[in-house]
Amino acid sequence: MKEKNKMHCPVCSNTYKLSDKVILDINNTVFHIECFNHQFSPKQLGIFIEVIAGNEIFHEFLPVS
């Protein structure tokens, strides 16, 4: 069962760690770099926490401080 308010890779289904290297595609889907299949153009490349912090649609997944 998937955890609430945790993002998972749509390819491998693993929960993202804050330091994972990810790609955000033009459909606003986040993938692990190693899982990205190049079906759509990449929009942003970076560390998971930076990618979600920089995109308001993902703010519900930011850790609470």
Residue pairs with C-beta under 8 A, 6 or more apart in sequence:
2 8
2 15
3 15
5 60
5 61
6 15
6 16
6 61
7 15
7 16
7 30
7 48
7 52
7 58
7 61
8 14
8 15
8 16
9 16
9 30
9 31
9 32
9 35
10 29
10 31
10 35
11 31
11 32
11 35
11 36
11 37
12 32
12 35
14 32
16 22
16 30
16 32
16 48
17 48
18 47
18 48
18 49
18 63
19 47
19 48
19 49
20 32
20 47
20 48
21 32
21 33
21 45
21 46
21 47
21 48
22 30
22 31
22 32
22 33
22 45
22 46
22 47
22 48
22 51
23 30
23 31
23 32
23 33
23 36
23 42
23 44
23 45
24 30
24 42
24 43
24 44
24 45
24 51
24 55
25 31
25 36
25 39
25 40
25 41
25 42
25 43
26 40
26 41
26 42
26 43
27 40
28 43
28 55
28 57
29 40
30 48
30 51
30 52
30 58
31 37
33 45
36 42
44 51
44 54
44 55
49 62
49 63
51 58
52 58
52 59
52 61
52 62
53 59
53 62
